[in-house]
Amino acid sequence: MENQNQDSRNRINIEIGLEVEIVQKHHQRSGELTLGTVKIILTKSPNHSHGIKVQLESGEVGRVKNIII
């Protein structure tokens, strides 16, 4: 797995089915990342300074920190 150079703060770079690492709200202090596949894109604006919020196929919700290829 490799971190893609695309900016995870721009909605245009996030697609359903994409493999990403997110940080969940309760893990923001520790920075613990969760790996998964995007099921739903929750952020409506074209960009967000803390990352685009998504729901993974596992049901977990968080902001995208890394896009995996």
Residue pairs with C-beta under 8 A, 6 or more apart in sequence:
1 19
1 68
1 69
2 68
2 69
3 66
3 67
3 68
4 66
4 67
4 68
4 69
6 13
6 67
7 13
8 14
8 20
8 51
8 52
8 64
8 65
8 66
8 67
9 47
9 48
9 49
9 50
9 51
9 52
10 46
10 47
10 52
11 41
11 43
11 45
11 46
11 47
11 48
11 52
12 46
13 67
14 20
14 38
14 41
14 52
14 54
14 64
14 67
15 38
16 38
16 39
16 40
16 41
17 37
17 38
18 37
18 38
18 67
18 68
19 35
19 36
19 37
19 38
19 67
19 68
19 69
20 35
20 36
20 37
20 38
20 54
20 56
20 64
20 65
20 66
20 67
20 68
21 33
21 34
21 35
21 64
21 65
21 66
21 68
22 33
22 34
22 36
22 51
22 54
22 56
22 60
22 61
22 62
22 63
22 64
22 65
23 31
23 32
23 33
23 34
23 51
23 62
23 63
23 65
24 32
24 34
24 60
24 61
24 62
25 61
25 62
27 33
27 34
27 62
33 65
33 66
34 56
34 60
34 62
35 68
36 56
36 57
36 58
36 60
37 56
37 57
38 54
38 55
38 56
38 57
38 64
39 54
39 55
39 56
39 57
40 54
40 55
41 52
41 53
41 54
42 52
42 53
42 54
42 55
42 61
43 52
43 53
43 54
48 63
50 63
51 63
51 64
51 65
52 63
52 64
53 61
53 62
53 63
53 64
54 61
54 62
54 63
54 64
55 61
56 62
